[in-house]
Amino acid sequence: MALQDTLGSFTFTENISQLPFKSPLVGYALLLFGIYLFFYATRFPPTKNHNSPPQLTLSSGKIAQYLFETPFDFLAGGFIATSSSIFRFRLFQHEVTVVSGDEARRVFFREKSLNLYEGFRDLFTIIPKGIDPHALSGIYKRLSAIQRTDNLKSLLPGLLSECHRKISLWGKEGFLDPCSTVHDVTFQMIIRTVSSYDVAEDEALVTCLKYFYNILDSSVKPARGLYSWIPGFVAARKLWASVSLYRVFSNAVSDRKGSGIRRNDTLQQLLDAGESPKNIVGFMMGLPIAGARSTGTIAQWLLIFLSYERQWSSMICREIESLINIHSSSKESKQSIINALSIIPLISWESKTPQLDLCIRETLRRAQPHTAVRKNLGPELTVSLYTIPSNSLVLYPFSDSLLNSEIYPNPLQWDIHWLGLATLTMKILVAYVLMRFDLSLVDEKGHRIEGVPVPDWNDFLTCRPRGDCGVEFSERSCFGRTDI
């Protein structure tokens, strides 16, 4: 197969509809990466069945390096190199198929034999083998209980208090890196919500917890650093972090049971429900892994985008002010932001903030185009003209639809008309920040950034902005002001 047969007269900006990833600003880099993959991966003709997708024949070591270090570029380059909407590669003992397109998306999310947990475990090896489905249903049941309306009402004051306390540490004005600062706030709010009062009140302990969770997060990426060459170093570090987390939450359960003190927190709810200490510790350990990183990343980009989209920042402020005016019984013209936000009832946070809801949904589209993973536990599947083998892994990059120029004419611009607990956390944080501060998106020299901020989609943990980017903030003299 000649290079011309593969790429033809392909011009990214003119023929963008040929690719599942349709974002012109990153197109040229992906095209070069695809050309590299073509030359490297097709030096040896792949062995394939008549109905197997085109194959990248890079070594498993190279595949692992690209897949975990630059997953967005690697998958986009794979589509270019194979000239196909579906391709496959070998990752050590695993056969992996990458799919895109409408039909593949429908099969991927509807086919019952494609299992999320087994796929995630095989790819990242951080879910234990033989996980009990009944244990999973128990986790869902406990999570649903926490997110009941009556329980969220009781958690609302604590969320507001934590948000106020952490953001007050920023000072009245300055420059912040939202990728670290916002994560600190959301992590504290999540710990307050899903663990115990005593743990959340211990600032030093929460700092340690965040450090341990960062180790677990980083364990899904290839090891780098001074000691990364030592065999088993990453696994040992991950084990140490896991044991440390277990001890923290196990001690919290033991101390509560031994003290006889009752608290209005999640730990008390689980004890009152008769849950075993093992289940309680597992629940309190697991929720921050699942929620804190994702919630923090979305919240950080929500603030970055609103610092850039200043008309929307103003609209959100007016929306929150309207809720305060509706529910306020005080004639006082000026009150503290924490008191003003505290009078908004849960039902209004959930259903009376349509503009903020749209901003959150659009942020999810632009800043979270990750890759979904499944394992085919059933027989062979047919997608389009190709067969997906049994026991193989299947990947679907959300960029196929979320950054698709056929759906969104300019996928890097906000398209606000695109259509629990994490959402409530983000709403409180954004409302508090916008009501208290004026924000501007600036570079490290303090110059206002004019171009649209673009996430680094290869960084699937923190999703930092591409290039120099930060938020300049200054306290507003009156939180009632909404001018730009």
One Martini backbone bead per residue (centre of mass of N, CA, C, O) as a GRO file, in nm:
protein
  484
    1MET     BB    1   0.093   0.038   0.026
    2ALA     BB    2   0.067   0.357  -0.042
    3LEU     BB    3   0.071   0.670   0.077
    4GLN     BB    4  -0.134   0.781  -0.127
    5ASP     BB    5  -0.354   0.570  -0.061
    6THR     BB    6  -0.385   0.664   0.235
    7LEU     BB    7  -0.380   1.004   0.198
    8GLY     BB    8  -0.349   1.132  -0.053
    9SER     BB    9  -0.478   1.473  -0.086
   10PHE     BB   10  -0.462   1.549   0.208
   11THR     BB   11  -0.643   1.815   0.380
   12PHE     BB   12  -0.740   1.901   0.678
   13THR     BB   13  -0.919   2.165   0.632
   14GLU     BB   14  -1.074   2.040   0.374
   15ASN     BB   15  -1.091   1.709   0.493
   16ILE     BB   16  -1.223   1.671   0.787
   17SER     BB   17  -1.449   1.446   0.735
   18GLN     BB   18  -1.242   1.194   0.740
   19LEU     BB   19  -1.240   1.242   1.049
   20PRO     BB   20  -1.317   1.185   1.382
   21PHE     BB   21  -1.117   1.432   1.421
   22LYS     BB   22  -1.250   1.782   1.408
   23SER     BB   23  -0.973   1.987   1.469
   24PRO     BB   24  -0.777   2.219   1.320
   25LEU     BB   25  -0.563   2.305   1.546
   26VAL     BB   26  -0.464   1.978   1.557
   27GLY     BB   27  -0.429   1.856   1.268
   28TYR     BB   28  -0.128   1.875   1.182
   29ALA     BB   29  -0.010   1.707   1.410
   30LEU     BB   30  -0.175   1.450   1.344
   31LEU     BB   31  -0.074   1.410   1.057
   32LEU     BB   32   0.222   1.362   1.128
   33PHE     BB   33   0.166   1.124   1.314
   34GLY     BB   34   0.031   0.949   1.094
   35ILE     BB   35   0.276   0.931   0.907
   36TYR     BB   36   0.458   0.792   1.107
   37LEU     BB   37   0.279   0.543   1.150
   38PHE     BB   38   0.284   0.445   0.865
   39PHE     BB   39   0.589   0.388   0.839
   40TYR     BB   40   0.621   0.217   1.105
   41ALA     BB   41   0.350   0.021   1.092
   42THR     BB   42   0.413  -0.075   0.761
   43ARG     BB   43   0.680  -0.243   0.727
   44PHE     BB   44   0.492  -0.481   0.816
   45PRO     BB   45   0.277  -0.701   0.724
   46PRO     BB   46  -0.020  -0.774   0.837
   47THR     BB   47  -0.213  -0.993   1.004
   48LYS     BB   48  -0.532  -1.086   0.848
   49ASN     BB   49  -0.843  -1.102   0.821
   50HIS     BB   50  -1.095  -1.035   0.599
   51ASN     BB   51  -1.265  -0.888   0.870
   52SER     BB   52  -1.038  -0.710   0.966
   53PRO     BB   53  -0.898  -0.452   1.073
   54PRO     BB   54  -0.672  -0.242   1.051
   55GLN     BB   55  -0.316  -0.254   1.135
   56LEU     BB   56  -0.096  -0.182   1.389
   57THR     BB   57   0.271  -0.278   1.403
   58LEU     BB   58   0.359  -0.195   1.657
   59SER     BB   59   0.495  -0.218   1.934
   60SER     BB   60   0.393  -0.254   2.255
   61GLY     BB   61   0.580  -0.037   2.370
   62LYS     BB   62   0.493   0.191   2.179
   63ILE     BB   63   0.195   0.179   2.227
   64ALA     BB   64   0.204   0.238   2.532
   65GLN     BB   65   0.340   0.509   2.514
   66TYR     BB   66   0.127   0.655   2.335
   67LEU     BB   67  -0.140   0.581   2.485
   68PHE     BB   68  -0.042   0.712   2.778
   69GLU     BB   69   0.086   0.993   2.680
   70THR     BB   70  -0.080   1.032   2.372
   71PRO     BB   71  -0.388   0.942   2.309
   72PHE     BB   72  -0.510   1.144   2.113
   73ASP     BB   73  -0.288   1.138   1.893
   74PHE     BB   74  -0.275   0.833   1.848
   75LEU     BB   75  -0.568   0.782   1.754
   76ALA     BB   76  -0.574   0.992   1.529
   77GLY     BB   77  -0.326   0.871   1.377
   78GLY     BB   78  -0.454   0.591   1.324
   79PHE     BB   79  -0.676   0.686   1.131
   80ILE     BB   80  -0.480   0.800   0.922
   81ALA     BB   81  -0.287   0.554   0.868
   82THR     BB   82  -0.550   0.356   0.788
   83SER     BB   83  -0.801   0.489   0.656
   84SER     BB   84  -0.994   0.439   0.917
   85SER     BB   85  -1.268   0.407   1.153
   86ILE     BB   86  -1.121   0.123   1.200
   87PHE     BB   87  -0.882  -0.020   1.434
   88ARG     BB   88  -0.580  -0.208   1.522
   89PHE     BB   89  -0.398  -0.360   1.807
   90ARG     BB   90  -0.116  -0.463   2.000
   91LEU     BB   91  -0.121  -0.515   2.372
   92PHE     BB   92   0.042  -0.750   2.421
   93GLN     BB   93  -0.218  -0.970   2.514
   94HIS     BB   94  -0.393  -0.753   2.359
   95GLU     BB   95  -0.672  -0.694   2.172
   96VAL     BB   96  -0.731  -0.383   1.988
   97THR     BB   97  -1.021  -0.177   1.922
   98VAL     BB   98  -1.093   0.109   1.722
   99VAL     BB   99  -1.376   0.327   1.722
  100SER     BB  100  -1.611   0.487   1.485
  101GLY     BB  101  -1.907   0.625   1.455
  102ASP     BB  102  -2.238   0.566   1.466
  103GLU     BB  103  -2.253   0.256   1.471
  104ALA     BB  104  -2.026   0.207   1.678
  105ARG     BB  105  -2.152   0.371   1.909
  106ARG     BB  106  -2.405   0.200   1.943
  107VAL     BB  107  -2.266  -0.067   2.002
  108PHE     BB  108  -2.086   0.017   2.241
  109PHE     BB  109  -2.344   0.114   2.435
  110ARG     BB  110  -2.551  -0.150   2.383
  111GLU     BB  111  -2.368  -0.383   2.420
  112LYS     BB  112  -2.362  -0.621   2.675
  113SER     BB  113  -2.072  -0.764   2.619
  114LEU     BB  114  -1.959  -0.482   2.689
  115ASN     BB  115  -1.723  -0.435   2.947
  116LEU     BB  116  -1.612  -0.201   3.164
  117TYR     BB  117  -1.448  -0.333   3.404
  118GLU     BB  118  -1.271  -0.526   3.238
  119GLY     BB  119  -1.148  -0.312   3.054
  120PHE     BB  120  -1.020  -0.133   3.274
  121ARG     BB  121  -0.850  -0.350   3.410
  122ASP     BB  122  -0.677  -0.438   3.161
  123LEU     BB  123  -0.561  -0.150   3.094
  124PHE     BB  124  -0.491  -0.042   3.415
  125THR     BB  125  -0.480  -0.239   3.671
  126ILE     BB  126  -0.697  -0.108   3.925
  127ILE     BB  127  -0.886  -0.355   3.916
  128PRO     BB  128  -0.988  -0.618   4.059
  129LYS     BB  129  -1.026  -0.932   4.039
  130GLY     BB  130  -1.335  -1.064   4.074
  131ILE     BB  131  -1.561  -0.873   4.086
  132ASP     BB  132  -1.849  -0.807   4.267
  133PRO     BB  133  -2.161  -0.728   4.162
  134HIS     BB  134  -2.285  -0.689   4.447
  135ALA     BB  135  -2.084  -0.473   4.535
  136LEU     BB  136  -2.159  -0.269   4.317
  137SER     BB  137  -2.458  -0.238   4.396
  138GLY     BB  138  -2.389  -0.132   4.680
  139ILE     BB  139  -2.252   0.127   4.587
  140TYR     BB  140  -2.494   0.244   4.437
  141LYS     BB  141  -2.682   0.250   4.680
  142ARG     BB  142  -2.511   0.441   4.859
  143LEU     BB  143  -2.493   0.674   4.654
  144SER     BB  144  -2.799   0.722   4.632
  145ALA     BB  145  -2.838   0.797   4.929
  146ILE     BB  146  -2.657   1.050   4.929
  147GLN     BB  147  -2.837   1.179   4.670
  148ARG     BB  148  -3.060   1.251   4.823
  149THR     BB  149  -3.238   1.522   4.890
  150ASP     BB  150  -3.222   1.520   5.204
  151ASN     BB  151  -2.910   1.486   5.210
  152LEU     BB  152  -2.820   1.730   5.040
  153LYS     BB  153  -2.933   1.937   5.234
  154SER     BB  154  -2.730   1.860   5.468
  155LEU     BB  155  -2.464   1.917   5.280
  156LEU     BB  156  -2.473   2.214   5.181
  157PRO     BB  157  -2.336   2.376   5.414
  158GLY     BB  158  -2.060   2.228   5.392
  159LEU     BB  159  -1.992   2.306   5.102
  160LEU     BB  160  -1.997   2.613   5.144
  161SER     BB  161  -1.785   2.625   5.370
  162GLU     BB  162  -1.547   2.500   5.214
  163CYS     BB  163  -1.544   2.697   4.982
  164HIS     BB  164  -1.494   2.951   5.153
  165ARG     BB  165  -1.233   2.863   5.298
  166LYS     BB  166  -1.050   2.801   5.049
  167ILE     BB  167  -1.091   3.070   4.882
  168SER     BB  168  -0.992   3.270   5.105
  169LEU     BB  169  -0.682   3.189   5.056
  170TRP     BB  170  -0.634   3.367   4.793
  171GLY     BB  171  -0.754   3.635   4.843
  172LYS     BB  172  -0.825   3.942   4.667
  173GLU     BB  173  -0.568   3.902   4.472
  174GLY     BB  174  -0.438   3.757   4.157
  175PHE     BB  175  -0.271   3.449   4.065
  176LEU     BB  176  -0.389   3.139   3.910
  177ASP     BB  177  -0.380   2.783   3.901
  178PRO     BB  178  -0.651   2.593   3.829
  179CYS     BB  179  -0.519   2.298   3.819
  180SER     BB  180  -0.468   2.321   4.143
  181THR     BB  181  -0.665   2.505   4.304
  182VAL     BB  182  -0.941   2.376   4.232
  183HIS     BB  183  -0.874   2.089   4.331
  184ASP     BB  184  -0.854   2.162   4.630
  185VAL     BB  185  -1.150   2.239   4.664
  186THR     BB  186  -1.299   1.984   4.556
  187PHE     BB  187  -1.165   1.780   4.741
  188GLN     BB  188  -1.269   1.892   5.008
  189MET     BB  189  -1.573   1.863   4.932
  190ILE     BB  190  -1.572   1.556   4.886
  191ILE     BB  191  -1.471   1.468   5.164
  192ARG     BB  192  -1.705   1.596   5.319
  193THR     BB  193  -1.930   1.419   5.173
  194VAL     BB  194  -1.796   1.094   5.176
  195SER     BB  195  -1.707   1.098   5.474
  196SER     BB  196  -1.580   1.262   5.753
  197TYR     BB  197  -1.565   1.509   5.977
  198ASP     BB  198  -1.279   1.451   6.098
  199VAL     BB  199  -1.125   1.443   5.834
  200ALA     BB  200  -1.214   1.724   5.711
  201GLU     BB  201  -1.094   1.893   5.966
  202ASP     BB  202  -0.810   1.775   5.879
  203GLU     BB  203  -0.588   1.934   5.693
  204ALA     BB  204  -0.337   1.747   5.692
  205LEU     BB  205  -0.489   1.489   5.613
  206VAL     BB  206  -0.602   1.588   5.341
  207THR     BB  207  -0.326   1.633   5.213
  208CYS     BB  208  -0.246   1.334   5.226
  209LEU     BB  209  -0.476   1.221   5.059
  210LYS     BB  210  -0.407   1.370   4.797
  211TYR     BB  211  -0.132   1.239   4.764
  212PHE     BB  212  -0.231   0.945   4.741
  213TYR     BB  213  -0.425   0.990   4.498
  214ASN     BB  214  -0.206   1.087   4.301
  215ILE     BB  215  -0.062   0.817   4.289
  216LEU     BB  216  -0.298   0.653   4.172
  217ASP     BB  217  -0.336   0.822   3.921
  218SER     BB  218  -0.033   0.794   3.806
  219SER     BB  219  -0.041   0.470   3.769
  220VAL     BB  220  -0.178   0.488   3.465
  221LYS     BB  221   0.104   0.584   3.392
  222PRO     BB  222   0.400   0.608   3.292
  223ALA     BB  223   0.698   0.597   3.434
  224ARG     BB  224   0.869   0.878   3.591
  225GLY     BB  225   1.199   0.926   3.704
  226LEU     BB  226   1.441   0.842   3.925
  227TYR     BB  227   1.282   0.538   4.006
  228SER     BB  228   1.140   0.404   3.744
  229TRP     BB  229   1.358   0.167   3.680
  230ILE     BB  230   1.255   0.011   3.912
  231PRO     BB  231   1.135  -0.279   3.980
  232GLY     BB  232   0.813  -0.221   4.116
  233PHE     BB  233   0.786   0.078   4.208
  234VAL     BB  234   0.497   0.156   4.129
  235ALA     BB  235   0.350  -0.074   4.278
  236ALA     BB  236   0.460  -0.006   4.561
  237ARG     BB  237   0.351   0.285   4.575
  238LYS     BB  238   0.056   0.208   4.536
  239LEU     BB  239   0.034   0.026   4.785
  240TRP     BB  240   0.111   0.237   4.995
  241ALA     BB  241  -0.125   0.431   4.934
  242SER     BB  242  -0.357   0.231   4.987
  243VAL     BB  243  -0.285   0.162   5.280
  244SER     BB  244  -0.300   0.452   5.385
  245LEU     BB  245  -0.596   0.498   5.320
  246TYR     BB  246  -0.712   0.266   5.480
  247ARG     BB  247  -0.615   0.364   5.759
  248VAL     BB  248  -0.764   0.629   5.774
  249PHE     BB  249  -1.060   0.512   5.743
  250SER     BB  250  -1.043   0.293   5.958
  251ASN     BB  251  -0.989   0.489   6.195
  252ALA     BB  252  -1.250   0.650   6.163
  253VAL     BB  253  -1.441   0.416   6.228
  254SER     BB  254  -1.325   0.332   6.504
  255ASP     BB  255  -1.350   0.608   6.647
  256ARG     BB  256  -1.654   0.638   6.622
  257LYS     BB  257  -1.742   0.375   6.762
  258GLY     BB  258  -1.577   0.433   7.033
  259SER     BB  259  -1.700   0.724   7.116
  260GLY     BB  260  -2.028   0.771   7.051
  261ILE     BB  261  -2.031   0.982   6.838
  262ARG     BB  262  -2.238   1.199   6.654
  263ARG     BB  263  -2.279   1.266   6.302
  264ASN     BB  264  -2.342   1.468   6.007
  265ASP     BB  265  -2.259   1.205   5.803
  266THR     BB  266  -2.169   0.945   5.606
  267LEU     BB  267  -2.060   0.756   5.820
  268GLN     BB  268  -2.318   0.755   5.994
  269GLN     BB  269  -2.508   0.642   5.782
  270LEU     BB  270  -2.361   0.370   5.743
  271LEU     BB  271  -2.381   0.277   6.035
  272ASP     BB  272  -2.697   0.298   6.059
  273ALA     BB  273  -2.727   0.082   5.808
  274GLY     BB  274  -2.519  -0.167   5.883
  275GLU     BB  275  -2.246  -0.146   5.780
  276SER     BB  276  -1.951  -0.258   5.724
  277PRO     BB  277  -1.634  -0.159   5.765
  278LYS     BB  278  -1.536  -0.252   5.487
  279ASN     BB  279  -1.752  -0.102   5.318
  280ILE     BB  280  -1.697   0.182   5.424
  281VAL     BB  281  -1.402   0.207   5.343
  282GLY     BB  282  -1.442   0.147   5.041
  283PHE     BB  283  -1.628   0.386   4.986
  284MET     BB  284  -1.441   0.623   5.092
  285MET     BB  285  -1.208   0.550   4.895
  286GLY     BB  286  -1.356   0.545   4.605
  287LEU     BB  287  -1.498   0.822   4.552
  288PRO     BB  288  -1.249   1.013   4.513
  289ILE     BB  289  -1.144   0.869   4.262
  290ALA     BB  290  -1.406   0.917   4.087
  291GLY     BB  291  -1.466   1.243   4.163
  292ALA     BB  292  -1.235   1.452   4.215
  293ARG     BB  293  -1.086   1.469   3.943
  294SER     BB  294  -1.326   1.525   3.756
  295THR     BB  295  -1.449   1.768   3.903
  296GLY     BB  296  -1.194   1.947   3.897
  297THR     BB  297  -1.157   1.960   3.589
  298ILE     BB  298  -1.428   2.087   3.519
  299ALA     BB  299  -1.406   2.336   3.706
  300GLN     BB  300  -1.151   2.459   3.586
  301TRP     BB  301  -1.277   2.497   3.295
  302LEU     BB  302  -1.512   2.668   3.372
  303LEU     BB  303  -1.335   2.910   3.468
  304ILE     BB  304  -1.171   2.949   3.213
  305PHE     BB  305  -1.408   3.002   3.019
  306LEU     BB  306  -1.537   3.238   3.195
  307SER     BB  307  -1.282   3.421   3.167
  308TYR     BB  308  -1.332   3.442   2.853
  309GLU     BB  309  -1.657   3.435   2.873
  310ARG     BB  310  -1.780   3.722   2.992
  311GLN     BB  311  -2.085   3.718   2.923
  312TRP     BB  312  -2.135   3.452   3.087
  313SER     BB  313  -2.039   3.546   3.358
  314SER     BB  314  -2.259   3.766   3.384
  315MET     BB  315  -2.505   3.579   3.359
  316ILE     BB  316  -2.449   3.406   3.611
  317CYS     BB  317  -2.461   3.630   3.816
  318ARG     BB  318  -2.758   3.708   3.758
  319GLU     BB  319  -2.878   3.432   3.826
  320ILE     BB  320  -2.788   3.426   4.125
  321GLU     BB  321  -2.911   3.697   4.213
  322SER     BB  322  -3.201   3.617   4.158
  323LEU     BB  323  -3.213   3.393   4.374
  324ILE     BB  324  -3.148   3.572   4.614
  325ASN     BB  325  -3.391   3.768   4.582
  326ILE     BB  326  -3.615   3.554   4.606
  327HIS     BB  327  -3.504   3.426   4.904
  328SER     BB  328  -3.484   3.693   5.038
  329SER     BB  329  -3.568   3.859   5.366
  330SER     BB  330  -3.360   4.076   5.341
  331LYS     BB  331  -3.287   4.438   5.342
  332GLU     BB  332  -3.002   4.404   5.301
  333SER     BB  333  -2.776   4.528   5.065
  334LYS     BB  334  -2.526   4.392   5.229
  335GLN     BB  335  -2.380   4.070   5.208
  336SER     BB  336  -2.246   3.791   5.238
  337ILE     BB  337  -2.185   3.542   5.023
  338ILE     BB  338  -2.240   3.296   5.205
  339ASN     BB  339  -2.522   3.399   5.297
  340ALA     BB  340  -2.650   3.435   5.019
  341LEU     BB  341  -2.612   3.132   4.922
  342SER     BB  342  -2.758   2.988   5.172
  343ILE     BB  343  -3.064   3.071   5.078
  344ILE     BB  344  -3.041   2.865   4.862
  345PRO     BB  345  -3.206   2.610   4.763
  346LEU     BB  346  -3.170   2.304   4.628
  347ILE     BB  347  -3.389   2.323   4.402
  348SER     BB  348  -3.248   2.572   4.269
  349TRP     BB  349  -2.975   2.449   4.206
  350GLU     BB  350  -3.104   2.215   4.022
  351SER     BB  351  -3.354   2.401   3.845
  352LYS     BB  352  -3.259   2.743   3.844
  353THR     BB  353  -2.976   2.701   3.642
  354PRO     BB  354  -2.961   2.702   3.313
  355GLN     BB  355  -2.695   2.847   3.238
  356LEU     BB  356  -2.504   2.673   3.412
  357ASP     BB  357  -2.578   2.405   3.282
  358LEU     BB  358  -2.474   2.474   2.997
  359CYS     BB  359  -2.179   2.524   3.080
  360ILE     BB  360  -2.123   2.239   3.186
  361ARG     BB  361  -2.188   2.083   2.927
  362GLU     BB  362  -1.978   2.229   2.746
  363THR     BB  363  -1.733   2.151   2.916
  364LEU     BB  364  -1.760   1.847   2.880
  365ARG     BB  365  -1.713   1.851   2.576
  366ARG     BB  366  -1.425   2.009   2.566
  367ALA     BB  367  -1.264   1.876   2.841
  368GLN     BB  368  -1.386   1.543   2.813
  369PRO     BB  369  -1.252   1.366   2.554
  370HIS     BB  370  -1.239   1.068   2.613
  371THR     BB  371  -1.184   0.712   2.661
  372ALA     BB  372  -1.358   0.434   2.609
  373VAL     BB  373  -1.394   0.108   2.778
  374ARG     BB  374  -1.394  -0.237   2.663
  375LYS     BB  375  -1.505  -0.586   2.690
  376ASN     BB  376  -1.545  -0.880   2.507
  377LEU     BB  377  -1.748  -1.143   2.653
  378GLY     BB  378  -1.842  -1.244   2.391
  379PRO     BB  379  -1.883  -1.282   2.092
  380GLU     BB  380  -1.852  -1.188   1.800
  381LEU     BB  381  -1.841  -0.867   1.641
  382THR     BB  382  -2.024  -0.647   1.422
  383VAL     BB  383  -1.870  -0.362   1.251
  384SER     BB  384  -1.967  -0.307   0.981
  385LEU     BB  385  -1.704  -0.486   0.815
  386TYR     BB  386  -1.618  -0.578   1.106
  387THR     BB  387  -1.438  -0.773   1.353
  388ILE     BB  388  -1.480  -0.846   1.703
  389PRO     BB  389  -1.328  -1.015   1.922
  390SER     BB  390  -1.313  -1.216   2.166
  391ASN     BB  391  -1.156  -1.073   2.448
  392SER     BB  392  -1.145  -0.786   2.353
  393LEU     BB  393  -1.064  -0.460   2.317
  394VAL     BB  394  -1.254  -0.144   2.333
  395LEU     BB  395  -1.241   0.177   2.171
  396TYR     BB  396  -1.390   0.513   2.243
  397PRO     BB  397  -1.369   0.831   2.124
  398PHE     BB  398  -1.541   1.117   2.212
  399SER     BB  399  -1.432   1.302   1.980
  400ASP     BB  400  -1.609   1.187   1.751
  401SER     BB  401  -1.849   1.387   1.867
  402LEU     BB  402  -1.747   1.641   2.049
  403LEU     BB  403  -1.529   1.725   1.789
  404ASN     BB  404  -1.747   1.757   1.557
  405SER     BB  405  -1.798   1.956   1.272
  406GLU     BB  406  -2.083   1.829   1.190
  407ILE     BB  407  -2.208   1.925   1.472
  408TYR     BB  408  -1.975   2.148   1.521
  409PRO     BB  409  -1.862   2.400   1.339
  410ASN     BB  410  -1.691   2.499   1.614
  411PRO     BB  411  -1.549   2.294   1.847
  412LEU     BB  412  -1.376   2.528   2.018
  413GLN     BB  413  -1.635   2.659   2.060
  414TRP     BB  414  -1.890   2.771   2.219
  415ASP     BB  415  -2.203   2.566   2.244
  416ILE     BB  416  -2.469   2.626   2.441
  417HIS     BB  417  -2.697   2.450   2.272
  418TRP     BB  418  -2.589   2.196   2.396
  419LEU     BB  419  -2.691   1.889   2.500
  420GLY     BB  420  -2.577   1.559   4.209
  421LEU     BB  421  -2.312   1.619   4.322
  422ALA     BB  422  -2.095   1.731   4.134
  423THR     BB  423  -2.274   1.959   4.026
  424LEU     BB  424  -2.315   2.103   4.294
  425THR     BB  425  -2.019   2.162   4.346
  426MET     BB  426  -1.972   2.338   4.091
  427LYS     BB  427  -2.189   2.551   4.138
  428ILE     BB  428  -2.083   2.662   4.403
  429LEU     BB  429  -1.803   2.742   4.312
  430VAL     BB  430  -1.880   2.930   4.075
  431ALA     BB  431  -2.067   3.119   4.226
  432TYR     BB  432  -1.863   3.218   4.433
  433VAL     BB  433  -1.642   3.327   4.246
  434LEU     BB  434  -1.821   3.523   4.067
  435MET     BB  435  -1.932   3.691   4.315
  436ARG     BB  436  -1.633   3.777   4.426
  437PHE     BB  437  -1.496   3.783   4.133
  438ASP     BB  438  -1.285   3.900   3.890
  439LEU     BB  439  -1.209   3.764   3.564
  440SER     BB  440  -0.901   3.666   3.384
  441LEU     BB  441  -0.738   3.563   3.098
  442VAL     BB  442  -0.389   3.486   3.129
  443ASP     BB  443  -0.066   3.520   3.127
  444GLU     BB  444   0.235   3.526   3.302
  445LYS     BB  445   0.238   3.857   3.239
  446GLY     BB  446  -0.083   3.955   3.242
  447HIS     BB  447  -0.196   3.903   2.965
  448ARG     BB  448  -0.453   3.897   2.772
  449ILE     BB  449  -0.636   3.640   2.629
  450GLU     BB  450  -0.773   3.594   2.300
  451GLY     BB  451  -0.772   3.307   2.268
  452VAL     BB  452  -0.885   3.000   2.271
  453PRO     BB  453  -0.896   2.770   2.504
  454VAL     BB  454  -0.697   2.461   2.510
  455PRO     BB  455  -0.690   2.146   2.571
  456ASP     BB  456  -0.499   1.866   2.685
  457TRP     BB  457  -0.604   1.557   2.573
  458ASN     BB  458  -0.352   1.384   2.670
  459ASP     BB  459  -0.431   1.484   2.966
  460PHE     BB  460  -0.631   1.267   3.149
  461LEU     BB  461  -0.600   1.393   3.442
  462THR     BB  462  -0.574   1.736   3.416
  463CYS     BB  463  -0.614   1.897   3.155
  464ARG     BB  464  -0.432   2.107   3.054
  465PRO     BB  465  -0.341   2.368   2.901
  466ARG     BB  466  -0.238   2.490   2.606
  467GLY     BB  467  -0.011   2.658   2.727
  468ASP     BB  468  -0.026   2.975   2.849
  469CYS     BB  469  -0.232   2.973   3.156
  470GLY     BB  470  -0.450   3.194   3.351
  471VAL     BB  471  -0.595   3.350   3.651
  472GLU     BB  472  -0.724   3.663   3.712
  473PHE     BB  473  -0.797   3.816   4.034
  474SER     BB  474  -1.064   4.028   4.184
  475GLU     BB  475  -1.226   4.185   4.418
  476ARG     BB  476  -1.537   4.285   4.471
  477SER     BB  477  -1.707   4.552   4.607
  478CYS     BB  478  -1.978   4.416   4.479
  479PHE     BB  479  -2.179   4.135   4.422
  480GLY     BB  480  -2.396   4.300   4.234
  481ARG     BB  481  -2.194   4.310   4.009
  482THR     BB  482  -2.218   4.250   3.623
  483ASP     BB  483  -2.014   4.381   3.476
  484ILE     BB  484  -1.738   4.370   3.237
   0.00000   0.00000   0.00000
